[in-house]
Amino acid sequence: MKTKVRVGKKLTIHIPKAVAEELNIKDGDILSLRVKDNKIILEQDNAILLSLKGKKFAKISLDEIEKISEEEQNKYENSN
């Protein structure tokens, strides 16, 4: 979808209703605005998008996850 918007007083822009509906943007949502290659990029700032598209800073293998899971299960079972 492509649409034009006008820059208003105080350099504000209005997100058209059709765009907001397509992206499921609601009143009170937090959006991130950045500039890249002379373009404005406006993205929804939520945990799901961050987990999918955000910068990764840690790695863990499936074996490590399984080991931690087993340790936690053992703690729970031994506490009863």
PDB file of N, CA, C and O in Angstrom, chain B, residues numbered from 101:
ATOM      1  N   MET B 101       0.844  -1.169   0.000  1.00  0.00           N
ATOM      2  CA  MET B 101       0.000   0.000   0.000  1.00  0.00           C
ATOM      3  C   MET B 101       0.894   1.238   0.000  1.00  0.00           C
ATOM      4  O   MET B 101       1.883   1.297   0.731  1.00  0.00           O
ATOM      5  N   LYS B 102       0.553   2.189  -0.793  1.00  0.00           N
ATOM      6  CA  LYS B 102       1.287   3.445  -0.856  1.00  0.00           C
ATOM      7  C   LYS B 102       0.283   4.582  -0.796  1.00  0.00           C
ATOM      8  O   LYS B 102      -0.735   4.560  -1.487  1.00  0.00           O
ATOM      9  N   THR B 103       0.574   5.575   0.035  1.00  0.00           N
ATOM     10  CA  THR B 103      -0.305   6.713   0.176  1.00  0.00           C
ATOM     11  C   THR B 103       0.522   7.950   0.493  1.00  0.00           C
ATOM     12  O   THR B 103       1.661   7.842   0.947  1.00  0.00           O
ATOM     13  N   LYS B 104      -0.040   9.103   0.258  1.00  0.00           N
ATOM     14  CA  LYS B 104       0.656  10.356   0.556  1.00  0.00           C
ATOM     15  C   LYS B 104       0.086  10.949   1.833  1.00  0.00           C
ATOM     16  O   LYS B 104      -1.110  10.841   2.104  1.00  0.00           O
ATOM     17  N   VAL B 105       0.956  11.577   2.610  1.00  0.00           N
ATOM     18  CA  VAL B 105       0.538  12.283   3.812  1.00  0.00           C
ATOM     19  C   VAL B 105       1.161  13.677   3.791  1.00  0.00           C
ATOM     20  O   VAL B 105       2.210  13.897   3.186  1.00  0.00           O
ATOM     21  N   ARG B 106       0.501  14.598   4.454  1.00  0.00           N
ATOM     22  CA  ARG B 106       0.980  15.973   4.516  1.00  0.00           C
ATOM     23  C   ARG B 106       1.650  16.196   5.868  1.00  0.00           C
ATOM     24  O   ARG B 106       1.165  15.731   6.899  1.00  0.00           O
ATOM     25  N   VAL B 107       2.767  16.912   5.848  1.00  0.00           N
ATOM     26  CA  VAL B 107       3.434  17.280   7.087  1.00  0.00           C
ATOM     27  C   VAL B 107       2.706  18.496   7.651  1.00  0.00           C
ATOM     28  O   VAL B 107       2.570  19.521   6.983  1.00  0.00           O
ATOM     29  N   GLY B 108       2.240  18.365   8.890  1.00  0.00           N
ATOM     30  CA  GLY B 108       1.465  19.434   9.515  1.00  0.00           C
ATOM     31  C   GLY B 108       2.318  20.336  10.375  1.00  0.00           C
ATOM     32  O   GLY B 108       3.547  20.275  10.356  1.00  0.00           O
ATOM     33  N   LYS B 109       1.629  21.179  11.134  1.00  0.00           N
ATOM     34  CA  LYS B 109       2.316  22.066  12.067  1.00  0.00           C
ATOM     35  C   LYS B 109       3.121  21.225  13.043  1.00  0.00           C
ATOM     36  O   LYS B 109       2.740  20.104  13.381  1.00  0.00           O
ATOM     37  N   LYS B 110       4.205  21.766  13.476  1.00  0.00           N
ATOM     38  CA  LYS B 110       5.115  21.066  14.394  1.00  0.00           C
ATOM     39  C   LYS B 110       5.655  19.786  13.781  1.00  0.00           C
ATOM     40  O   LYS B 110       6.053  18.872  14.503  1.00  0.00           O
ATOM     41  N   LEU B 111       5.672  19.709  12.447  1.00  0.00           N
ATOM     42  CA  LEU B 111       6.238  18.576  11.690  1.00  0.00           C
ATOM     43  C   LEU B 111       5.550  17.249  11.991  1.00  0.00           C
ATOM     44  O   LEU B 111       6.191  16.199  11.957  1.00  0.00           O
ATOM     45  N   THR B 112       4.269  17.285  12.281  1.00  0.00           N
ATOM     46  CA  THR B 112       3.522  16.056  12.557  1.00  0.00           C
ATOM     47  C   THR B 112       2.992  15.451  11.266  1.00  0.00           C
ATOM     48  O   THR B 112       2.734  16.155  10.289  1.00  0.00           O
ATOM     49  N   ILE B 113       2.835  14.125  11.281  1.00  0.00           N
ATOM     50  CA  ILE B 113       2.177  13.425  10.179  1.00  0.00           C
ATOM     51  C   ILE B 113       1.059  12.583  10.766  1.00  0.00           C
ATOM     52  O   ILE B 113       1.107  12.182  11.929  1.00  0.00           O
ATOM     53  N   HIS B 114       0.065  12.325   9.954  1.00  0.00           N
ATOM     54  CA  HIS B 114      -1.096  11.539  10.367  1.00  0.00           C
ATOM     55  C   HIS B 114      -1.038  10.201   9.634  1.00  0.00           C
ATOM     56  O   HIS B 114      -0.856  10.164   8.417  1.00  0.00           O
ATOM     57  N   ILE B 115      -1.194   9.107  10.374  1.00  0.00           N
ATOM     58  CA  ILE B 115      -1.232   7.781   9.748  1.00  0.00           C
ATOM     59  C   ILE B 115      -2.661   7.561   9.262  1.00  0.00           C
ATOM     60  O   ILE B 115      -3.590   7.545  10.070  1.00  0.00           O
ATOM     61  N   PRO B 116      -2.849   7.392   7.957  1.00  0.00           N
ATOM     62  CA  PRO B 116      -4.197   7.188   7.431  1.00  0.00           C
ATOM     63  C   PRO B 116      -4.864   5.947   8.042  1.00  0.00           C
ATOM     64  O   PRO B 116      -4.196   4.960   8.352  1.00  0.00           O
ATOM     65  N   LYS B 117      -6.171   6.016   8.206  1.00  0.00           N
ATOM     66  CA  LYS B 117      -6.936   4.944   8.834  1.00  0.00           C
ATOM     67  C   LYS B 117      -6.706   3.603   8.139  1.00  0.00           C
ATOM     68  O   LYS B 117      -6.551   2.584   8.811  1.00  0.00           O
ATOM     69  N   ALA B 118      -6.683   3.587   6.819  1.00  0.00           N
ATOM     70  CA  ALA B 118      -6.501   2.330   6.083  1.00  0.00           C
ATOM     71  C   ALA B 118      -5.146   1.699   6.397  1.00  0.00           C
ATOM     72  O   ALA B 118      -5.040   0.479   6.521  1.00  0.00           O
ATOM     73  N   VAL B 119      -4.117   2.525   6.525  1.00  0.00           N
ATOM     74  CA  VAL B 119      -2.779   2.015   6.848  1.00  0.00           C
ATOM     75  C   VAL B 119      -2.769   1.472   8.273  1.00  0.00           C
ATOM     76  O   VAL B 119      -2.250   0.384   8.523  1.00  0.00           O
ATOM     77  N   ALA B 120      -3.346   2.233   9.212  1.00  0.00           N
ATOM     78  CA  ALA B 120      -3.399   1.796  10.608  1.00  0.00           C
ATOM     79  C   ALA B 120      -4.156   0.473  10.738  1.00  0.00           C
ATOM     80  O   ALA B 120      -3.744  -0.409  11.491  1.00  0.00           O
ATOM     81  N   GLU B 121      -5.252   0.339  10.012  1.00  0.00           N
ATOM     82  CA  GLU B 121      -6.026  -0.905  10.069  1.00  0.00           C
ATOM     83  C   GLU B 121      -5.252  -2.071   9.481  1.00  0.00           C
ATOM     84  O   GLU B 121      -5.268  -3.172  10.032  1.00  0.00           O
ATOM     85  N   GLU B 122      -4.572  -1.836   8.359  1.00  0.00           N
ATOM     86  CA  GLU B 122      -3.802  -2.914   7.719  1.00  0.00           C
ATOM     87  C   GLU B 122      -2.692  -3.413   8.634  1.00  0.00           C
ATOM     88  O   GLU B 122      -2.390  -4.607   8.658  1.00  0.00           O
ATOM     89  N   LEU B 123      -2.085  -2.500   9.386  1.00  0.00           N
ATOM     90  CA  LEU B 123      -0.978  -2.863  10.274  1.00  0.00           C
ATOM     91  C   LEU B 123      -1.422  -3.118  11.712  1.00  0.00           C
ATOM     92  O   LEU B 123      -0.601  -3.411  12.581  1.00  0.00           O
ATOM     93  N   ASN B 124      -2.725  -3.005  11.953  1.00  0.00           N
ATOM     94  CA  ASN B 124      -3.284  -3.209  13.292  1.00  0.00           C
ATOM     95  C   ASN B 124      -2.665  -2.266  14.319  1.00  0.00           C
ATOM     96  O   ASN B 124      -2.374  -2.665  15.447  1.00  0.00           O
ATOM     97  N   ILE B 125      -2.467  -1.010  13.916  1.00  0.00           N
ATOM     98  CA  ILE B 125      -1.955   0.018  14.818  1.00  0.00           C
ATOM     99  C   ILE B 125      -3.140   0.619  15.559  1.00  0.00           C
ATOM    100  O   ILE B 125      -4.135   1.018  14.954  1.00  0.00           O
ATOM    101  N   LYS B 126      -3.013   0.674  16.887  1.00  0.00           N
ATOM    102  CA  LYS B 126      -4.102   1.176  17.720  1.00  0.00           C
ATOM    103  C   LYS B 126      -3.628   2.351  18.560  1.00  0.00           C
ATOM    104  O   LYS B 126      -2.429   2.550  18.754  1.00  0.00           O
ATOM    105  N   ASP B 127      -4.585   3.126  19.054  1.00  0.00           N
ATOM    106  CA  ASP B 127      -4.296   4.250  19.935  1.00  0.00           C
ATOM    107  C   ASP B 127      -3.477   3.760  21.129  1.00  0.00           C
ATOM    108  O   ASP B 127      -3.852   2.788  21.785  1.00  0.00           O
ATOM    109  N   GLY B 128      -2.386   4.418  21.403  1.00  0.00           N
ATOM    110  CA  GLY B 128      -1.530   4.052  22.528  1.00  0.00           C
ATOM    111  C   GLY B 128      -0.374   3.142  22.170  1.00  0.00           C
ATOM    112  O   GLY B 128       0.521   2.944  22.992  1.00  0.00           O
ATOM    113  N   ASP B 129      -0.361   2.576  20.960  1.00  0.00           N
ATOM    114  CA  ASP B 129       0.753   1.726  20.547  1.00  0.00           C
ATOM    115  C   ASP B 129       2.044   2.539  20.503  1.00  0.00           C
ATOM    116  O   ASP B 129       2.026   3.739  20.232  1.00  0.00           O
ATOM    117  N   ILE B 130       3.146   1.879  20.768  1.00  0.00           N
ATOM    118  CA  ILE B 130       4.462   2.502  20.680  1.00  0.00           C
ATOM    119  C   ILE B 130       5.074   2.095  19.341  1.00  0.00           C
ATOM    120  O   ILE B 130       5.145   0.910  19.015  1.00  0.00           O
ATOM    121  N   LEU B 131       5.515   3.090  18.571  1.00  0.00           N
ATOM    122  CA  LEU B 131       6.148   2.846  17.281  1.00  0.00           C
ATOM    123  C   LEU B 131       7.583   3.359  17.333  1.00  0.00           C
ATOM    124  O   LEU B 131       7.878   4.321  18.042  1.00  0.00           O
ATOM    125  N   SER B 132       8.463   2.721  16.589  1.00  0.00           N
ATOM    126  CA  SER B 132       9.848   3.167  16.479  1.00  0.00           C
ATOM    127  C   SER B 132      10.041   3.831  15.130  1.00  0.00           C
ATOM    128  O   SER B 132       9.604   3.312  14.102  1.00  0.00           O
ATOM    129  N   LEU B 133      10.694   4.971  15.137  1.00  0.00           N
ATOM    130  CA  LEU B 133      10.970   5.703  13.909  1.00  0.00           C
ATOM    131  C   LEU B 133      12.481   5.796  13.752  1.00  0.00           C
ATOM    132  O   LEU B 133      13.193   6.170  14.684  1.00  0.00           O
ATOM    133  N   ARG B 134      12.959   5.453  12.565  1.00  0.00           N
ATOM    134  CA  ARG B 134      14.389   5.559  12.282  1.00  0.00           C
ATOM    135  C   ARG B 134      14.585   6.005  10.849  1.00  0.00           C
ATOM    136  O   ARG B 134      13.664   5.953  10.034  1.00  0.00           O
ATOM    137  N   VAL B 135      15.774   6.433  10.556  1.00  0.00           N
ATOM    138  CA  VAL B 135      16.127   6.855   9.206  1.00  0.00           C
ATOM    139  C   VAL B 135      17.176   5.900   8.672  1.00  0.00           C
ATOM    140  O   VAL B 135      18.171   5.618   9.339  1.00  0.00           O
ATOM    141  N   LYS B 136      16.947   5.402   7.459  1.00  0.00           N
ATOM    142  CA  LYS B 136      17.903   4.505   6.819  1.00  0.00           C
ATOM    143  C   LYS B 136      17.898   4.794   5.325  1.00  0.00           C
ATOM    144  O   LYS B 136      16.841   4.818   4.694  1.00  0.00           O
ATOM    145  N   ASP B 137      19.055   5.009   4.772  1.00  0.00           N
ATOM    146  CA  ASP B 137      19.205   5.283   3.339  1.00  0.00           C
ATOM    147  C   ASP B 137      18.271   6.408   2.894  1.00  0.00           C
ATOM    148  O   ASP B 137      17.611   6.301   1.861  1.00  0.00           O
ATOM    149  N   ASN B 138      18.220   7.485   3.678  1.00  0.00           N
ATOM    150  CA  ASN B 138      17.435   8.668   3.351  1.00  0.00           C
ATOM    151  C   ASN B 138      15.925   8.388   3.308  1.00  0.00           C
ATOM    152  O   ASN B 138      15.179   9.080   2.617  1.00  0.00           O
ATOM    153  N   LYS B 139      15.488   7.370   4.051  1.00  0.00           N
ATOM    154  CA  LYS B 139      14.073   7.027   4.144  1.00  0.00           C
ATOM    155  C   LYS B 139      13.666   6.974   5.609  1.00  0.00           C
ATOM    156  O   LYS B 139      14.472   6.633   6.474  1.00  0.00           O
ATOM    157  N   ILE B 140      12.414   7.314   5.880  1.00  0.00           N
ATOM    158  CA  ILE B 140      11.872   7.190   7.227  1.00  0.00           C
ATOM    159  C   ILE B 140      11.219   5.816   7.344  1.00  0.00           C
ATOM    160  O   ILE B 140      10.382   5.443   6.523  1.00  0.00           O
ATOM    161  N   ILE B 141      11.610   5.078   8.366  1.00  0.00           N
ATOM    162  CA  ILE B 141      11.041   3.758   8.605  1.00  0.00           C
ATOM    163  C   ILE B 141      10.327   3.806   9.949  1.00  0.00           C
ATOM    164  O   ILE B 141      10.929   4.123  10.975  1.00  0.00           O
ATOM    165  N   LEU B 142       9.039   3.489   9.929  1.00  0.00           N
ATOM    166  CA  LEU B 142       8.212   3.487  11.123  1.00  0.00           C
ATOM    167  C   LEU B 142       7.783   2.051  11.381  1.00  0.00           C
ATOM    168  O   LEU B 142       7.125   1.434  10.543  1.00  0.00           O
ATOM    169  N   GLU B 143       8.155   1.518  12.541  1.00  0.00           N
ATOM    170  CA  GLU B 143       7.868   0.115  12.843  1.00  0.00           C
ATOM    171  C   GLU B 143       7.132  -0.009  14.168  1.00  0.00           C
ATOM    172  O   GLU B 143       7.324   0.791  15.083  1.00  0.00           O
ATOM    173  N   GLN B 144       6.294  -1.021  14.249  1.00  0.00           N
ATOM    174  CA  GLN B 144       5.638  -1.324  15.508  1.00  0.00           C
ATOM    175  C   GLN B 144       6.683  -1.841  16.469  1.00  0.00           C
ATOM    176  O   GLN B 144       7.538  -2.644  16.095  1.00  0.00           O
ATOM    177  N   ASP B 145       6.620  -1.391  17.685  1.00  0.00           N
ATOM    178  CA  ASP B 145       7.603  -1.744  18.691  1.00  0.00           C
ATOM    179  C   ASP B 145       6.954  -2.676  19.700  1.00  0.00           C
ATOM    180  O   ASP B 145       6.540  -2.249  20.778  1.00  0.00           O
ATOM    181  N   ASN B 146       6.870  -3.956  19.340  1.00  0.00           N
ATOM    182  CA  ASN B 146       6.290  -4.908  20.287  1.00  0.00           C
ATOM    183  C   ASN B 146       7.196  -6.125  20.433  1.00  0.00           C
ATOM    184  O   ASN B 146       8.080  -6.358  19.610  1.00  0.00           O
ATOM    185  N   ALA B 147       6.968  -6.873  21.462  1.00  0.00           N
ATOM    186  CA  ALA B 147       7.853  -7.984  21.812  1.00  0.00           C
ATOM    187  C   ALA B 147       7.918  -9.048  20.725  1.00  0.00           C
ATOM    188  O   ALA B 147       8.983  -9.617  20.487  1.00  0.00           O
ATOM    189  N   ILE B 148       6.817  -9.324  20.071  1.00  0.00           N
ATOM    190  CA  ILE B 148       6.815 -10.365  19.038  1.00  0.00           C
ATOM    191  C   ILE B 148       7.687  -9.939  17.862  1.00  0.00           C
ATOM    192  O   ILE B 148       8.532 -10.706  17.402  1.00  0.00           O
ATOM    193  N   LEU B 149       7.481  -8.709  17.374  1.00  0.00           N
ATOM    194  CA  LEU B 149       8.315  -8.239  16.270  1.00  0.00           C
ATOM    195  C   LEU B 149       9.772  -8.152  16.689  1.00  0.00           C
ATOM    196  O   LEU B 149      10.664  -8.494  15.913  1.00  0.00           O
ATOM    197  N   LEU B 150      10.019  -7.698  17.909  1.00  0.00           N
ATOM    198  CA  LEU B 150      11.389  -7.607  18.385  1.00  0.00           C
ATOM    199  C   LEU B 150      12.048  -8.985  18.408  1.00  0.00           C
ATOM    200  O   LEU B 150      13.205  -9.124  18.012  1.00  0.00           O
ATOM    201  N   SER B 151      11.323  -9.999  18.866  1.00  0.00           N
ATOM    202  CA  SER B 151      11.904 -11.341  18.915  1.00  0.00           C
ATOM    203  C   SER B 151      12.158 -11.902  17.517  1.00  0.00           C
ATOM    204  O   SER B 151      13.103 -12.665  17.317  1.00  0.00           O
ATOM    205  N   LEU B 152      11.321 -11.528  16.552  1.00  0.00           N
ATOM    206  CA  LEU B 152      11.486 -12.035  15.194  1.00  0.00           C
ATOM    207  C   LEU B 152      12.516 -11.252  14.389  1.00  0.00           C
ATOM    208  O   LEU B 152      13.308 -11.837  13.650  1.00  0.00           O
ATOM    209  N   LYS B 153      12.506  -9.929  14.533  1.00  0.00           N
ATOM    210  CA  LYS B 153      13.331  -9.085  13.672  1.00  0.00           C
ATOM    211  C   LYS B 153      14.441  -8.345  14.395  1.00  0.00           C
ATOM    212  O   LYS B 153      15.314  -7.755  13.758  1.00  0.00           O
ATOM    213  N   GLY B 154      14.415  -8.370  15.717  1.00  0.00           N
ATOM    214  CA  GLY B 154      15.389  -7.612  16.491  1.00  0.00           C
ATOM    215  C   GLY B 154      16.778  -8.219  16.449  1.00  0.00           C
ATOM    216  O   GLY B 154      16.969  -9.373  16.064  1.00  0.00           O
ATOM    217  N   LYS B 155      17.743  -7.404  16.858  1.00  0.00           N
ATOM    218  CA  LYS B 155      19.124  -7.846  16.911  1.00  0.00           C
ATOM    219  C   LYS B 155      19.268  -8.958  17.939  1.00  0.00           C
ATOM    220  O   LYS B 155      18.785  -8.838  19.066  1.00  0.00           O
ATOM    221  N   LYS B 156      19.919 -10.018  17.556  1.00  0.00           N
ATOM    222  CA  LYS B 156      20.126 -11.153  18.451  1.00  0.00           C
ATOM    223  C   LYS B 156      21.419 -10.910  19.246  1.00  0.00           C
ATOM    224  O   LYS B 156      22.441 -10.519  18.681  1.00  0.00           O
ATOM    225  N   PHE B 157      21.358 -11.146  20.551  1.00  0.00           N
ATOM    226  CA  PHE B 157      22.525 -10.884  21.381  1.00  0.00           C
ATOM    227  C   PHE B 157      22.975 -12.104  22.178  1.00  0.00           C
ATOM    228  O   PHE B 157      23.982 -12.042  22.884  1.00  0.00           O
ATOM    229  N   ALA B 158      22.255 -13.195  22.075  1.00  0.00           N
ATOM    230  CA  ALA B 158      22.630 -14.416  22.792  1.00  0.00           C
ATOM    231  C   ALA B 158      22.249 -15.623  21.944  1.00  0.00           C
ATOM    232  O   ALA B 158      21.317 -15.574  21.141  1.00  0.00           O
ATOM    233  N   LYS B 159      22.986 -16.695  22.141  1.00  0.00           N
ATOM    234  CA  LYS B 159      22.684 -17.933  21.426  1.00  0.00           C
ATOM    235  C   LYS B 159      22.613 -19.063  22.438  1.00  0.00           C
ATOM    236  O   LYS B 159      23.369 -19.098  23.409  1.00  0.00           O
ATOM    237  N   ILE B 160      21.706 -19.972  22.199  1.00  0.00           N
ATOM    238  CA  ILE B 160      21.570 -21.154  23.037  1.00  0.00           C
ATOM    239  C   ILE B 160      21.145 -22.312  22.129  1.00  0.00           C
ATOM    240  O   ILE B 160      20.309 -22.146  21.242  1.00  0.00           O
ATOM    241  N   SER B 161      21.725 -23.466  22.364  1.00  0.00           N
ATOM    242  CA  SER B 161      21.417 -24.621  21.525  1.00  0.00           C
ATOM    243  C   SER B 161      20.211 -25.361  22.093  1.00  0.00           C
ATOM    244  O   SER B 161      19.827 -25.157  23.245  1.00  0.00           O
ATOM    245  N   LEU B 162      19.627 -26.213  21.278  1.00  0.00           N
ATOM    246  CA  LEU B 162      18.511 -27.036  21.743  1.00  0.00           C
ATOM    247  C   LEU B 162      18.948 -27.971  22.861  1.00  0.00           C
ATOM    248  O   LEU B 162      18.179 -28.243  23.783  1.00  0.00           O
ATOM    249  N   ASP B 163      20.173 -28.460  22.782  1.00  0.00           N
ATOM    250  CA  ASP B 163      20.683 -29.335  23.841  1.00  0.00           C
ATOM    251  C   ASP B 163      20.758 -28.591  25.173  1.00  0.00           C
ATOM    252  O   ASP B 163      20.429 -29.147  26.221  1.00  0.00           O
ATOM    253  N   GLU B 164      21.196 -27.316  25.126  1.00  0.00           N
ATOM    254  CA  GLU B 164      21.273 -26.521  26.351  1.00  0.00           C
ATOM    255  C   GLU B 164      19.873 -26.260  26.923  1.00  0.00           C
ATOM    256  O   GLU B 164      19.681 -26.295  28.138  1.00  0.00           O
ATOM    257  N   ILE B 165      18.917 -26.004  26.059  1.00  0.00           N
ATOM    258  CA  ILE B 165      17.535 -25.789  26.502  1.00  0.00           C
ATOM    259  C   ILE B 165      17.001 -27.053  27.171  1.00  0.00           C
ATOM    260  O   ILE B 165      16.379 -26.983  28.230  1.00  0.00           O
ATOM    261  N   GLU B 166      17.242 -28.189  26.559  1.00  0.00           N
ATOM    262  CA  GLU B 166      16.792 -29.472  27.116  1.00  0.00           C
ATOM    263  C   GLU B 166      17.433 -29.725  28.477  1.00  0.00           C
ATOM    264  O   GLU B 166      16.759 -30.170  29.406  1.00  0.00           O
ATOM    265  N   LYS B 167      18.728 -29.446  28.601  1.00  0.00           N
ATOM    266  CA  LYS B 167      19.432 -29.659  29.866  1.00  0.00           C
ATOM    267  C   LYS B 167      18.832 -28.770  30.966  1.00  0.00           C
ATOM    268  O   LYS B 167      18.574 -29.247  32.071  1.00  0.00           O
ATOM    269  N   ILE B 168      18.615 -27.509  30.676  1.00  0.00           N
ATOM    270  CA  ILE B 168      18.029 -26.582  31.655  1.00  0.00           C
ATOM    271  C   ILE B 168      16.626 -27.033  32.037  1.00  0.00           C
ATOM    272  O   ILE B 168      16.249 -26.989  33.208  1.00  0.00           O
ATOM    273  N   SER B 169      15.859 -27.466  31.050  1.00  0.00           N
ATOM    274  CA  SER B 169      14.500 -27.939  31.307  1.00  0.00           C
ATOM    275  C   SER B 169      14.507 -29.148  32.245  1.00  0.00           C
ATOM    276  O   SER B 169      13.715 -29.214  33.184  1.00  0.00           O
ATOM    277  N   GLU B 170      15.385 -30.080  31.992  1.00  0.00           N
ATOM    278  CA  GLU B 170      15.479 -31.264  32.844  1.00  0.00           C
ATOM    279  C   GLU B 170      15.896 -30.894  34.263  1.00  0.00           C
ATOM    280  O   GLU B 170      15.363 -31.442  35.228  1.00  0.00           O
ATOM    281  N   GLU B 171      16.847 -29.966  34.397  1.00  0.00           N
ATOM    282  CA  GLU B 171      17.290 -29.531  35.727  1.00  0.00           C
ATOM    283  C   GLU B 171      16.133 -28.892  36.494  1.00  0.00           C
ATOM    284  O   GLU B 171      15.946 -29.170  37.679  1.00  0.00           O
ATOM    285  N   GLU B 172      15.370 -28.053  35.839  1.00  0.00           N
ATOM    286  CA  GLU B 172      14.239 -27.383  36.495  1.00  0.00           C
ATOM    287  C   GLU B 172      13.150 -28.385  36.875  1.00  0.00           C
ATOM    288  O   GLU B 172      12.535 -28.272  37.936  1.00  0.00           O
ATOM    289  N   GLN B 173      12.917 -29.361  36.004  1.00  0.00           N
ATOM    290  CA  GLN B 173      11.926 -30.392  36.323  1.00  0.00           C
ATOM    291  C   GLN B 173      12.376 -31.213  37.532  1.00  0.00           C
ATOM    292  O   GLN B 173      11.569 -31.548  38.399  1.00  0.00           O
ATOM    293  N   ASN B 174      13.665 -31.532  37.581  1.00  0.00           N
ATOM    294  CA  ASN B 174      14.204 -32.283  38.720  1.00  0.00           C
ATOM    295  C   ASN B 174      14.060 -31.500  40.015  1.00  0.00           C
ATOM    296  O   ASN B 174      13.719 -32.075  41.049  1.00  0.00           O
ATOM    297  N   LYS B 175      14.314 -30.194  39.974  1.00  0.00           N
ATOM    298  CA  LYS B 175      14.145 -29.359  41.170  1.00  0.00           C
ATOM    299  C   LYS B 175      12.701 -29.410  41.651  1.00  0.00           C
ATOM    300  O   LYS B 175      12.437 -29.531  42.848  1.00  0.00           O
ATOM    301  N   TYR B 176      11.781 -29.319  40.718  1.00  0.00           N
ATOM    302  CA  TYR B 176      10.344 -29.338  41.063  1.00  0.00           C
ATOM    303  C   TYR B 176       9.962 -30.704  41.653  1.00  0.00           C
ATOM    304  O   TYR B 176       9.281 -30.771  42.676  1.00  0.00           O
ATOM    305  N   GLU B 177      10.398 -31.777  41.011  1.00  0.00           N
ATOM    306  CA  GLU B 177      10.044 -33.120  41.467  1.00  0.00           C
ATOM    307  C   GLU B 177      10.651 -33.424  42.832  1.00  0.00           C
ATOM    308  O   GLU B 177      10.022 -34.095  43.650  1.00  0.00           O
ATOM    309  N   ASN B 178      11.868 -32.938  43.091  1.00  0.00           N
ATOM    310  CA  ASN B 178      12.553 -33.212  44.359  1.00  0.00           C
ATOM    311  C   ASN B 178      12.030 -32.351  45.503  1.00  0.00           C
ATOM    312  O   ASN B 178      12.274 -32.659  46.669  1.00  0.00           O
ATOM    313  N   SER B 179      11.319 -31.285  45.186  1.00  0.00           N
ATOM    314  CA  SER B 179      10.803 -30.414  46.252  1.00  0.00           C
ATOM    315  C   SER B 179       9.523 -30.969  46.849  1.00  0.00           C
ATOM    316  O   SER B 179       9.088 -30.492  47.897  1.00  0.00           O
ATOM    317  N   ASN B 180       8.905 -31.957  46.221  1.00  0.00           N
ATOM    318  CA  ASN B 180       7.637 -32.527  46.717  1.00  0.00           C
ATOM    319  C   ASN B 180       7.859 -33.682  47.638  1.00  0.00           C
ATOM    320  O   ASN B 180       6.898 -34.267  48.137  1.00  0.00           O
TER     321      ASN B 180
END
